[in-house]
Amino acid sequence: MPRFYARRRLGVAAAFTAVISSAALFSAPTASAALPTPVSGATARSYLATLTVTTEDRTGYNRDLFPHWITQSGACNTREVVLKRDGTNVVQDSACAATSGSWYSPYDGATWSAASDVDIDHLVPLAEAWDSGADSWTTSRRQAFANDLTRPQLIAVTDNVNQAKGDQDPATWMPSRTAYRCTYVRAWVQVKYYYGLSVDSAETSALTNHLASC
């Protein structure tokens, strides 16, 4: 949930103004995460039908096998590019670090005013990708996957929500904000389809159920 910080004592009129301003900031989305628009529900269902269904194998997984965050432009790495893309009124310093701005997390509906409260989620987690076929990829392909700004794979979200998600797939984890679940599963299937990744049976069932209402 949004974090509230101690405020200096103000006069009655000033305090009332501060409360109203705070409510406007934290109770309503002030930024919309700019995840590349995923394919439609119908297209996602057709993609899902073509994915290989098999058991997962995490043997040999190491996060370092997916180089990230790489430099994208000038001094900006992938994380910083997504923070700028997904935020509102983001100000960056000469090293491309976000010094101010506002970020709305579509997973849980929280709004943050500090970049340190925001993680960049790999929508299809790196470990999940490894389990699903990335173990046979070259390092350059794993790097492309971990820094993909073109597919709906990277999104700025509340840090502890991202950490709670971990490496789970839709069979065991979905955004708490139900209004975003259709977008989430459409993006998940698109990414897996594009990269030729497999799905396991529980994952397939969960995706099928969620996509039925998309």
C-alpha positions in Angstrom: 0.0 0.0 0.0 1.1 3.6 -0.5 3.5 4.9 2.2 2.7 8.1 4.1 5.4 10.3 5.5 5.4 12.6 8.5 4.4 16.1 7.8 5.4 19.3 9.6 2.8 20.9 11.8 0.8 23.4 9.7 -1.9 25.9 10.3 -5.5 24.6 10.0 -6.0 25.9 6.5 -2.5 24.8 5.3 -3.0 21.3 6.9 -6.3 20.9 5.2 -4.7 21.7 1.8 -1.9 19.3 2.5 -4.3 16.5 3.3 -6.3 17.1 0.1 -3.2 17.1 -2.0 -1.9 13.9 -0.4 -5.2 12.2 -1.0 -5.1 13.2 -4.7 -1.6 11.8 -5.0 -2.1 8.5 -3.3 -5.7 7.5 -3.8 -5.9 7.8 -7.5 -3.6 6.6 -10.3 -1.3 9.5 -11.2 0.7 7.5 -13.8 -0.1 4.6 -16.1 2.5 2.0 -16.6 3.4 2.0 -20.3 3.8 -1.7 -20.9 3.7 -2.3 -24.6 0.1 -3.3 -25.4 -0.1 -7.1 -25.5 -2.0 -9.0 -28.2 -5.7 -9.4 -27.9 -7.4 -12.2 -25.9 -8.3 -14.0 -29.1 -4.8 -13.9 -30.4 -3.4 -14.9 -27.0 -5.7 -17.9 -27.0 -4.5 -18.9 -30.4 -0.9 -18.5 -29.4 -1.4 -20.6 -26.2 -2.8 -23.5 -28.3 0.5 -23.7 -30.1 2.8 -23.7 -27.1 4.5 -26.9 -26.1 3.2 -28.4 -22.8 5.9 -30.1 -20.8 7.3 -30.3 -17.3 9.8 -27.7 -16.1 13.5 -28.3 -15.2 15.5 -25.7 -13.3 18.7 -27.6 -13.3 21.6 -25.2 -13.7 19.7 -22.0 -13.3 21.7 -18.9 -12.4 20.3 -15.4 -12.6 23.7 -14.1 -13.8 23.2 -16.1 -17.0 20.7 -13.4 -18.0 22.8 -10.2 -18.2 20.8 -7.2 -17.1 20.4 -4.3 -16.8 22.4 -3.4 -20.0 23.0 0.1 -21.3 20.3 1.2 -23.7 21.3 4.7 -24.6 23.9 7.1 -23.3 24.1 6.6 -19.5 20.7 5.0 -19.3 20.4 1.3 -18.6 17.2 -0.8 -19.1 15.8 -0.2 -15.6 16.2 3.6 -16.0 14.5 3.5 -19.4 11.5 1.7 -18.0 11.3 4.0 -14.9 11.2 6.9 -17.3 8.7 5.2 -19.6 6.3 4.0 -16.9 6.4 7.1 -14.7 4.9 10.6 -14.7 7.0 13.8 -14.5 10.1 11.7 -14.1 13.3 13.8 -13.6 16.7 12.1 -14.2 20.1 13.3 -13.2 23.2 13.3 -15.5 23.7 9.6 -14.7 20.1 8.8 -15.7 19.0 8.0 -12.2 15.4 9.1 -11.5 15.5 11.8 -8.8 11.8 12.5 -8.7 8.5 11.4 -10.3 5.4 9.3 -9.7 4.9 5.6 -10.5 1.6 3.8 -10.5 1.8 0.0 -10.1 -0.9 -1.8 -12.0 -0.4 -5.0 -10.1 -1.7 -3.6 -6.8 -2.9 -0.1 -7.6 -0.3 1.7 -5.5 1.4 5.0 -6.4 4.9 5.8 -5.4 7.0 8.9 -5.4 10.4 7.4 -4.9 12.1 5.2 -7.6 13.6 3.1 -4.7 10.0 1.8 -4.0 9.7 0.5 -7.5 11.1 -2.7 -9.1 11.2 -3.5 -12.8 9.4 -6.8 -13.1 10.3 -9.4 -15.7 6.7 -10.3 -16.4 7.8 -13.8 -17.4 10.5 -14.3 -14.7 14.0 -15.2 -15.7 13.9 -18.5 -13.8 10.6 -19.4 -15.5 12.1 -18.7 -18.8 15.0 -21.0 -17.9 12.6 -23.7 -16.9 10.7 -23.3 -20.2 13.6 -23.5 -22.7 16.0 -20.6 -22.1 18.5 -23.1 -20.7 19.4 -23.9 -24.3 19.8 -20.3 -25.4 22.9 -18.4 -26.1 23.9 -15.7 -23.6 23.1 -13.0 -26.1 19.5 -14.3 -26.5 19.1 -14.5 -22.7 20.4 -10.9 -22.5 17.8 -9.8 -25.1 15.1 -11.5 -23.2 16.1 -9.9 -19.9 16.2 -6.4 -21.4 13.3 -6.6 -23.9 11.7 -3.2 -24.3 9.6 -4.2 -27.4 7.5 -7.1 -26.1 5.3 -6.6 -23.0 7.9 -8.1 -20.7 9.2 -5.3 -18.5 7.0 -3.2 -16.2 7.5 -0.9 -13.2 5.7 -2.2 -10.1 5.7 -2.0 -6.3 9.0 -3.6 -5.1 7.6 -5.9 -2.4 4.8 -7.1 -4.8 7.4 -8.0 -7.4 9.5 -9.8 -4.7 6.4 -11.7 -3.5 5.7 -12.8 -7.1 9.3 -14.1 -7.4 9.5 -16.7 -10.1 5.9 -17.9 -10.0 3.7 -18.4 -13.0 0.0 -17.7 -13.3 -0.9 -21.0 -11.8 0.3 -19.8 -8.4 0.5 -16.0 -8.7 -1.6 -13.3 -10.3 -1.8 -9.5 -9.7 -4.1 -8.7 -6.8 -5.7 -6.0 -8.9 -8.2 -8.1 -10.9 -8.7 -5.4 -13.5 -5.2 -6.0 -14.7 -5.3 -9.8 -14.9 -6.4 -10.0 -18.5 -3.6 -7.7 -19.6 -1.2 -9.8 -17.6 -2.0 -13.2 -19.1 -2.2 -11.8 -22.6 1.3 -10.4 -22.1 2.5 -13.6 -20.6 1.4 -15.7 -23.5 2.7 -13.2 -26.1 6.2 -13.3 -24.5 6.3 -17.1 -24.3 5.1 -17.4 -27.9 7.6 -14.9 -29.2 10.5 -16.6 -27.5 9.3 -20.2 -28.2 9.0 -21.1 -24.5 7.0 -24.0 -23.2 4.3 -24.1 -20.6 3.5 -26.7 -17.9 0.1 -28.2 -17.5 -0.9 -26.2 -14.4 0.2 -23.0 -16.1 -1.7 -23.9 -19.2 -4.9 -24.5 -17.2 -4.6 -21.2 -15.4 -3.9 -19.2 -18.6 -6.8 -20.9 -20.4 -9.2 -20.0 -17.5 -8.1 -16.4 -17.3 -8.1 -15.9 -21.1 -11.6 -17.2 -21.4 -12.9 -13.9 -20.0 -10.5 -11.7 -22.0 
